Amino acid sequence: MDGDVVVVSNRGPYTFDCADDGEVVRRPAAGGLASALAPAVAEAGATWVAAAVTPGDRVAALRPGAGAPIRLELLAFDEEDYRRFYGDVSNQTLWFLHHGIFDTSRRPIFNADWYRSWQVFRAVNEAFAQAVDRSAPEGAVVLVQDFHLASVGAALTRRRPDLRLVHFSHTPFASPSELRVLPEAVARELLAAMGAYRACGFHCDRWAQSFRACYEEVLGESPRTFVAPLGPHRQAIETIAGSDMCGGYQVALDEMLGSRRLIARVDRLDPSKNLLRGFLAFDELLAEHPGWRGNVTFLAVANPTREALPEYYGYRRQVEATVATVNQRWGRPGWRPIVLSIGDSIESSIAALARSDVLLVNSVRDGLNLVAKEGPLVNSRDGVLVLSRESGAWAEMHDVSLGVDPFDVSETRLALIRALEMTQSQRRALAVAAKQRAVTHDPSTWLEAQLQAASIPARV
């Protein structure tokens, strides 16, 4: 990677806050993308183009050099335009589409207001293309990240045919039948825009196959794809795990648990992560296996997200109500069956992963789910991974975990019981294998795959 590379994403490598004295304070952005790409971009002197999301970001956008050592260009959009781009289209439409979580009896509704938002989505993608046009050296490689910016390729190809454009999706991709939820013209436009890239990448072959199937059915052609799983940034994760703050959280967990076993999950509070069915499976476990009452605790570390959207706010309320019901039904003095910790502390998340006897990842659908790899990497108790077969990580971790259908509460309950009741030697064998598998790929191999895809000859 060198200075002739431009990374494009909705969220940048940093989040900026405004201090009382007017200075902007920079901190690393949450998520796998920032941790995977930021060190390489900084070292290479490459450029990163992103949206100014927070008020602090908007201030930083007016201050050249705020992102040093990264050459960071932040684009500040009208707040209503950004809401339409990010909320109406990216999250409430495309995210729900690709994760298969539409309640189609009620959503989506493609009315005049939605079509206004679609026009804004186009305009925001065009603005990103304009920014890259200004920033990119002749013949540069442009790595466009995720579904929000799928249309950047088409807009940029018209402006700069010299650039080598690659797109990478961090989400699943809808099947042809699911894609039919979109208006036909919108689906055609979206797919054609993705076809403007030299290649489109995915975390596992299943999502690449889905994209190809959609493209072939709608446009009658075969698009270029590649598969590049992302792995944890091992050094960064292990540094956090060894920090004093993370150690303090682990001590607190030990004091809370005593001799009890721990089932843990670490998720964003997103309907696609399937927290509700995980709690219902635990409720059923306590009902059907009374010997575990008082002897196991379920800790859920949940990061609030997109709460301005009604679906997300309502989901959080449902999650909290379900936890309260389970705790009321089974709790006793000195033992709370489910501990729901809502916050965004990376140290508390890593502490939960390290201390867990069982890690539950039962997402409805996931492009990857990096937690399924981070958990085995940092775990210190021969913890067992219970993993959704609908996660992208399943392709790599299927034989070192216990698989579950995310919709099947009883199967999930049985997998949790099996994990809890395994012999120590069985647990050890699975945990060692899972840790080895988790680091098969890392951010450097994932990045290298994108750079190699950029060398594919352009379509004539």
C-alpha positions as CSV (number, residue, x, y, z in Angstrom):
1,M,0.0,0.0,0.0
2,D,1.3,3.4,-0.9
3,G,0.3,7.1,-1.2
4,D,-1.5,6.3,-4.5
5,V,-4.3,4.7,-2.6
6,V,-7.6,6.3,-1.5
7,V,-9.9,4.7,1.0
8,V,-13.5,5.8,0.9
9,S,-16.1,5.0,3.7
10,N,-19.1,6.6,5.4
11,R,-17.4,6.7,8.8
12,G,-13.7,7.6,9.0
13,P,-10.8,6.2,11.1
14,Y,-11.5,8.8,13.9
15,T,-14.3,10.4,15.7
16,F,-13.8,14.0,16.8
17,D,-15.2,15.7,19.9
18,C,-15.2,19.4,20.8
19,A,-13.4,20.3,24.0
20,D,-14.5,23.2,26.2
21,D,-11.6,25.3,25.0
22,G,-12.7,24.8,21.3
23,E,-10.1,22.3,20.4
24,V,-11.1,19.1,18.7
25,V,-10.2,15.9,20.5
26,R,-9.5,12.8,18.3
27,R,-10.2,9.2,19.3
28,P,-10.2,6.0,17.2
29,A,-13.5,5.2,15.6
30,A,-15.2,2.0,16.8
31,G,-15.5,-1.0,14.5
32,G,-13.3,-3.4,12.6
33,L,-12.9,-1.2,9.5
34,A,-11.0,1.6,11.4
35,S,-8.8,-0.8,13.3
36,A,-8.1,-2.8,10.1
37,L,-7.2,0.1,7.8
38,A,-6.1,3.0,9.9
39,P,-2.5,1.8,10.6
40,A,-1.8,0.9,7.0
41,V,-3.3,4.1,5.7
42,A,-1.2,6.2,8.1
43,E,2.0,4.3,7.3
44,A,1.6,4.6,3.6
45,G,0.6,8.3,3.5
46,A,-2.6,7.3,1.7
47,T,-5.8,9.4,1.7
48,W,-9.1,8.6,3.5
49,V,-12.3,10.2,2.4
50,A,-15.3,10.0,4.8
51,A,-18.4,11.8,6.0
52,A,-18.3,14.2,9.0
53,V,-20.9,12.4,11.2
54,T,-20.6,14.1,14.6
55,P,-20.6,17.8,15.5
56,G,-16.9,17.4,16.3
57,D,-16.3,15.8,12.9
58,R,-17.9,18.9,11.3
59,V,-15.5,21.1,13.1
60,A,-12.6,18.9,12.2
61,A,-13.6,19.0,8.5
62,L,-12.8,22.8,8.6
63,R,-9.3,22.2,10.0
64,P,-6.8,20.8,7.6
65,G,-4.5,18.2,9.2
66,A,-6.9,17.2,11.9
67,G,-6.6,13.6,10.9
68,A,-2.7,13.5,10.8
69,P,-0.9,11.2,10.2
70,I,-3.7,10.2,7.9
71,R,-4.5,12.5,5.1
72,L,-8.2,12.7,6.0
73,E,-10.9,14.6,4.0
74,L,-14.2,14.9,5.8
75,L,-17.3,15.8,3.9
76,A,-19.9,17.7,5.8
77,F,-23.4,17.3,4.5
78,D,-26.6,19.1,5.2
79,E,-28.1,17.3,8.2
80,E,-31.4,16.5,6.6
81,D,-29.6,15.2,3.5
82,Y,-27.4,13.0,5.6
83,R,-30.5,11.7,7.5
84,R,-32.1,10.7,4.2
85,F,-28.9,9.1,2.9
86,Y,-27.9,7.3,6.1
87,G,-31.3,6.7,7.8
88,D,-33.9,6.3,5.1
89,V,-31.9,4.5,2.4
90,S,-28.7,3.0,3.9
91,N,-30.1,1.7,7.2
92,Q,-33.9,1.4,6.9
93,T,-33.8,0.0,3.4
94,L,-30.5,-1.5,2.2
95,W,-29.4,-2.8,5.7
96,F,-32.8,-4.4,6.2
97,L,-32.7,-5.8,2.7
98,H,-29.3,-7.4,2.9
99,H,-29.8,-8.8,6.4
100,G,-33.3,-10.2,5.5
101,I,-35.0,-8.5,8.4
102,F,-37.9,-6.7,6.7
103,D,-41.3,-7.2,8.2
104,T,-42.7,-7.2,4.6
105,S,-46.4,-6.9,5.8
106,R,-45.5,-3.4,7.0
107,R,-42.1,-2.4,5.5
108,P,-40.7,-1.2,3.3
109,I,-42.9,1.5,1.8
110,F,-41.6,3.2,-1.4
111,N,-43.6,6.4,-1.5
112,A,-42.8,9.9,-2.8
113,D,-40.8,10.7,0.3
114,W,-38.6,7.6,0.0
115,Y,-37.9,8.5,-3.6
116,R,-36.7,11.9,-2.5
117,S,-34.4,10.1,-0.1
118,W,-33.1,7.9,-3.0
119,Q,-32.3,11.0,-5.0
120,V,-30.3,12.3,-2.0
121,F,-28.5,8.9,-1.7
122,R,-27.4,9.4,-5.3
123,A,-26.3,12.9,-4.6
124,V,-24.2,11.9,-1.6
125,N,-22.5,9.1,-3.5
126,E,-21.8,11.7,-6.3
127,A,-20.3,14.1,-3.6
128,F,-18.0,11.3,-2.5
129,A,-17.0,10.7,-6.1
130,Q,-16.2,14.4,-6.5
131,A,-14.0,14.4,-3.4
132,V,-12.1,11.4,-4.7
133,D,-11.7,13.1,-8.0
134,R,-10.0,16.0,-6.2
135,S,-7.8,13.9,-4.0
136,A,-6.7,10.9,-6.1
137,P,-3.4,10.9,-8.0
138,E,-3.3,9.7,-11.6
139,G,-4.0,5.9,-11.8
140,A,-4.6,5.6,-8.0
141,V,-6.3,2.6,-6.4
142,V,-9.6,3.5,-4.8
143,L,-11.0,1.2,-2.1
144,V,-14.6,2.0,-1.5
145,Q,-16.1,0.4,1.7
146,D,-19.5,-0.9,2.2
147,F,-23.1,-0.7,1.0
148,H,-23.6,3.0,1.8
149,L,-21.3,4.0,-1.1
150,A,-22.1,1.3,-3.7
151,S,-22.9,4.0,-6.3
152,V,-19.6,5.8,-6.0
153,G,-18.0,3.6,-8.6
154,A,-20.4,4.6,-11.4
155,A,-20.1,8.3,-10.6
156,L,-16.3,8.1,-10.4
157,T,-15.8,6.0,-13.5
158,R,-17.5,8.8,-15.6
159,R,-15.1,11.4,-14.1
160,R,-11.8,9.4,-13.7
161,P,-11.5,6.4,-16.0
162,D,-7.8,6.2,-15.0
163,L,-8.6,5.1,-11.4
164,R,-8.7,1.5,-10.3
165,L,-11.8,1.1,-8.3
166,V,-12.7,-1.8,-5.9
167,H,-15.8,-2.1,-3.7
168,F,-16.0,-4.2,-0.5
169,S,-19.3,-5.1,1.2
170,H,-19.1,-5.7,5.0
171,T,-22.7,-6.9,5.0
172,P,-24.3,-9.9,3.5
173,F,-25.9,-9.5,0.0
174,A,-29.6,-10.2,-0.6
175,S,-30.7,-13.2,-2.6
176,P,-32.5,-12.6,-5.9
177,S,-35.9,-13.2,-4.3
178,E,-35.1,-10.7,-1.5
179,L,-33.8,-8.1,-4.0
180,R,-37.3,-8.1,-5.6
181,V,-38.5,-6.1,-2.6
182,L,-36.7,-3.1,-4.2
183,P,-38.4,-1.2,-7.0
184,E,-37.1,-2.8,-10.2
185,A,-35.5,0.5,-11.5
186,V,-33.7,1.0,-8.2
187,A,-32.4,-2.6,-8.1
188,R,-31.1,-2.2,-11.7
189,E,-29.4,1.1,-10.9
190,L,-27.8,-0.2,-7.7
191,L,-26.4,-3.4,-9.4
192,A,-25.2,-1.5,-12.5
193,A,-23.4,1.0,-10.2
194,M,-21.6,-1.9,-8.5
195,G,-20.7,-3.3,-11.9
196,A,-18.7,-0.2,-12.5
197,Y,-16.0,-1.4,-10.1
198,R,-13.2,-3.6,-11.3
199,A,-14.3,-6.1,-8.7
200,C,-16.7,-6.4,-5.7
201,G,-15.5,-8.1,-2.6
202,F,-17.2,-10.0,0.3
203,H,-16.2,-11.7,3.5
204,C,-17.4,-15.1,2.4
205,D,-18.3,-16.9,-0.9
206,R,-22.0,-17.2,0.1
207,W,-22.5,-13.4,-0.2
208,A,-20.4,-13.2,-3.4
209,Q,-22.7,-15.9,-4.9
210,S,-25.8,-14.0,-3.9
211,F,-24.5,-10.8,-5.5
212,R,-23.6,-12.7,-8.7
213,A,-27.0,-14.4,-8.8
214,C,-28.8,-11.0,-8.4
215,Y,-26.6,-9.4,-11.1
216,E,-27.1,-12.2,-13.6
217,E,-30.8,-12.3,-13.0
218,V,-31.4,-8.5,-13.3
219,L,-28.6,-7.5,-15.8
220,G,-27.9,-10.8,-17.6
221,E,-24.1,-10.5,-17.0
222,S,-21.5,-12.0,-14.7
223,P,-19.8,-9.5,-12.4
224,R,-16.3,-9.8,-11.1
225,T,-16.1,-10.7,-7.4
226,F,-13.5,-11.8,-4.8
227,V,-13.6,-13.2,-1.3
228,A,-11.5,-11.7,1.5
229,P,-12.4,-12.6,5.1
230,L,-11.3,-10.1,7.7
231,G,-9.5,-11.2,10.9
232,P,-8.9,-9.5,14.2
233,H,-6.0,-7.0,14.6
234,R,-4.3,-9.4,17.0
235,Q,-1.8,-7.0,18.6
236,A,-4.5,-4.3,19.1
237,I,-6.9,-6.7,20.7
238,E,-4.3,-8.3,23.0
239,T,-3.1,-4.8,24.0
240,I,-6.6,-3.9,25.2
241,A,-7.0,-7.3,26.9
242,G,-3.8,-6.6,28.8
243,S,-4.7,-3.1,29.9
244,D,-5.4,-2.1,33.5
245,M,-9.0,-1.0,32.6
246,C,-9.8,-4.3,31.0
247,G,-8.2,-6.1,33.9
248,G,-10.5,-4.1,36.3
249,Y,-13.6,-5.2,34.4
250,Q,-12.4,-8.9,34.6
251,V,-11.9,-8.6,38.4
252,A,-15.4,-7.1,38.7
253,L,-16.8,-10.0,36.6
254,D,-15.0,-12.6,38.9
255,E,-16.5,-10.9,41.9
256,M,-20.0,-10.9,40.4
257,L,-19.9,-14.5,39.2
258,G,-18.0,-16.4,41.9
259,S,-18.1,-20.0,40.8
260,R,-21.0,-19.6,38.3
261,R,-20.4,-20.2,34.6
262,L,-20.7,-17.3,32.2
263,I,-22.6,-17.2,28.8
264,A,-21.6,-14.0,27.1
265,R,-22.6,-12.0,24.0
266,V,-21.2,-8.8,22.6
267,D,-23.3,-7.0,20.0
268,R,-24.7,-3.8,18.7
269,L,-28.3,-3.4,19.7
270,D,-29.4,-4.2,16.2
271,P,-32.4,-6.4,15.2
272,S,-30.0,-8.4,12.9
273,K,-28.0,-9.4,15.9
274,N,-30.9,-11.4,17.3
275,L,-30.5,-10.7,21.0
276,L,-34.2,-11.4,21.7
277,R,-34.1,-15.1,20.6
278,G,-30.8,-15.5,22.5
279,F,-32.6,-14.4,25.7
280,L,-35.6,-16.6,24.9
281,A,-33.2,-19.6,24.5
282,F,-31.7,-18.9,27.9
283,D,-35.2,-18.6,29.4
284,E,-36.0,-22.0,28.0
285,L,-32.7,-23.4,29.3
286,L,-33.6,-22.4,32.8
287,A,-37.1,-23.9,32.4
288,E,-36.0,-27.2,31.0
289,H,-32.7,-27.7,32.9
290,P,-33.4,-26.6,36.4
291,G,-30.0,-27.7,37.7
292,W,-28.5,-24.6,36.0
293,R,-30.6,-22.2,37.9
294,G,-28.3,-20.1,40.1
295,N,-25.3,-21.7,38.5
296,V,-25.0,-19.7,35.2
297,T,-25.2,-16.1,34.3
298,F,-25.9,-14.6,30.9
299,L,-24.0,-11.3,30.3
300,A,-25.0,-9.3,27.3
301,V,-22.7,-6.3,26.4
302,A,-24.9,-4.3,24.0
303,N,-23.7,-1.2,22.1
304,P,-26.6,1.2,21.4
305,T,-26.9,2.1,17.7
306,R,-29.1,4.1,15.3
307,E,-31.6,4.9,18.1
308,A,-33.0,7.8,16.1
309,L,-34.6,5.1,13.9
310,P,-37.9,3.9,15.3
311,E,-37.1,0.2,14.5
312,Y,-34.0,0.4,16.6
313,Y,-35.5,2.3,19.5
314,G,-38.4,-0.2,19.6
315,Y,-36.0,-3.1,19.5
316,R,-34.1,-1.8,22.5
317,R,-37.3,-1.5,24.5
318,Q,-38.2,-5.0,23.5
319,V,-34.8,-6.3,24.6
320,E,-35.0,-4.6,27.9
321,A,-38.5,-5.9,28.6
322,T,-37.6,-9.4,27.8
323,V,-34.6,-9.3,30.1
324,A,-36.8,-7.9,32.9
325,T,-39.3,-10.8,32.4
326,V,-36.6,-13.5,32.5
327,N,-35.0,-12.0,35.5
328,Q,-38.3,-11.7,37.3
329,R,-39.2,-15.3,36.5
330,W,-36.0,-17.0,37.6
331,G,-34.0,-14.5,39.7
332,R,-33.3,-15.0,43.3
333,P,-31.4,-13.0,46.0
334,G,-27.7,-12.9,45.0
335,W,-28.3,-14.1,41.4
336,R,-29.6,-12.1,38.4
337,P,-29.9,-14.5,35.5
338,I,-29.3,-12.0,32.7
339,V,-27.1,-8.9,33.1
340,L,-27.7,-6.5,30.3
341,S,-24.9,-3.9,30.1
342,I,-25.7,-1.2,27.5
343,G,-22.7,0.9,26.6
344,D,-19.8,1.2,24.1
345,S,-16.7,0.3,26.2
346,I,-14.3,-1.8,24.2
347,E,-12.6,-2.8,27.5
348,S,-15.7,-4.2,29.0
349,S,-16.5,-6.1,25.8
350,I,-13.1,-7.7,25.7
351,A,-13.3,-8.5,29.4
352,A,-16.6,-10.4,28.8
353,L,-15.1,-12.3,25.8
354,A,-12.0,-13.2,27.9
355,R,-14.0,-14.4,30.9
356,S,-16.8,-16.3,29.1
357,D,-17.3,-20.1,29.3
358,V,-19.7,-19.9,26.3
359,L,-19.9,-17.1,23.6
360,L,-23.2,-16.8,21.8
361,V,-23.3,-15.3,18.3
362,N,-26.7,-16.1,16.9
363,S,-27.2,-13.3,14.4
364,V,-30.1,-13.5,11.9
365,R,-27.5,-12.7,9.2
366,D,-24.1,-11.2,9.2
367,G,-21.5,-10.2,6.6
368,L,-18.9,-11.6,8.9
369,N,-19.2,-10.9,12.7
370,L,-15.7,-10.2,13.9
371,V,-16.7,-11.0,17.5
372,A,-16.9,-14.7,16.5
373,K,-13.1,-14.4,16.0
374,E,-12.2,-11.9,18.6
375,G,-13.8,-14.0,21.3
376,P,-11.7,-17.2,20.8
377,L,-8.6,-15.0,20.4
378,V,-8.8,-13.4,23.8
379,N,-10.6,-16.1,25.8
380,S,-8.8,-17.5,28.8
381,R,-11.3,-20.2,30.0
382,D,-11.5,-22.6,27.0
383,G,-14.7,-21.0,26.1
384,V,-17.0,-22.6,23.5
385,L,-18.3,-20.6,20.5
386,V,-22.0,-21.1,19.7
387,L,-22.4,-19.6,16.2
388,S,-25.2,-18.8,13.8
389,R,-24.9,-20.6,10.5
390,E,-26.2,-17.4,8.9
391,S,-23.1,-15.4,9.8
392,G,-20.3,-14.9,7.3
393,A,-17.8,-16.2,10.0
394,W,-19.5,-19.6,9.8
395,A,-17.6,-20.4,6.5
396,E,-14.3,-20.3,8.5
397,M,-15.4,-21.3,12.0
398,H,-18.0,-24.0,11.3
399,D,-15.9,-26.9,12.5
400,V,-14.6,-25.2,15.6
401,S,-17.9,-24.1,17.0
402,L,-21.4,-25.3,17.7
403,G,-23.8,-24.2,14.9
404,V,-27.3,-22.9,15.4
405,D,-30.2,-21.8,13.3
406,P,-30.8,-18.3,14.5
407,F,-34.6,-18.6,14.4
408,D,-34.6,-21.9,16.4
409,V,-34.8,-21.0,20.0
410,S,-34.8,-24.7,21.2
411,E,-31.8,-25.6,19.1
412,T,-30.0,-22.6,20.5
413,R,-30.9,-23.7,24.0
414,L,-29.6,-27.2,23.3
415,A,-26.3,-25.8,21.9
416,L,-25.9,-23.7,25.1
417,I,-26.4,-26.8,27.3
418,R,-24.0,-28.9,25.2
419,A,-21.4,-26.1,25.5
420,L,-21.9,-25.9,29.3
421,E,-21.8,-29.6,29.8
422,M,-18.8,-30.5,27.6
423,T,-15.9,-32.2,29.3
424,Q,-12.8,-30.1,30.0
425,S,-10.8,-31.9,27.3
426,Q,-13.6,-31.4,24.7
427,R,-13.8,-27.7,25.6
428,R,-10.0,-27.4,25.4
429,A,-9.8,-29.0,22.0
430,L,-12.5,-26.8,20.5
431,A,-11.0,-23.6,22.1
432,V,-7.5,-24.3,20.8
433,A,-8.7,-25.0,17.3
434,A,-11.0,-21.9,17.3
435,K,-8.1,-19.6,18.4
436,Q,-5.9,-20.9,15.6
437,R,-8.7,-20.5,13.0
438,A,-9.5,-17.0,14.2
439,V,-6.1,-15.6,13.2
440,T,-5.9,-17.4,9.8
441,H,-6.7,-14.0,8.3
442,D,-5.9,-10.5,9.6
443,P,-6.3,-7.0,8.4
444,S,-3.2,-7.2,6.2
445,T,-4.4,-10.2,4.3
446,W,-7.8,-8.6,3.8
447,L,-6.2,-5.4,2.6
448,E,-3.9,-7.2,0.3
449,A,-6.8,-9.0,-1.4
450,Q,-8.4,-5.7,-2.2
451,L,-5.2,-4.3,-3.7
452,Q,-4.8,-7.4,-5.8
453,A,-8.4,-7.0,-7.0
454,A,-7.5,-3.5,-8.2
455,S,-5.0,-5.0,-10.6
456,I,-7.8,-6.8,-12.5
457,P,-8.0,-5.2,-16.0
458,A,-10.8,-2.8,-16.4
459,R,-13.8,-3.8,-18.6
460,V,-13.5,-2.5,-22.1
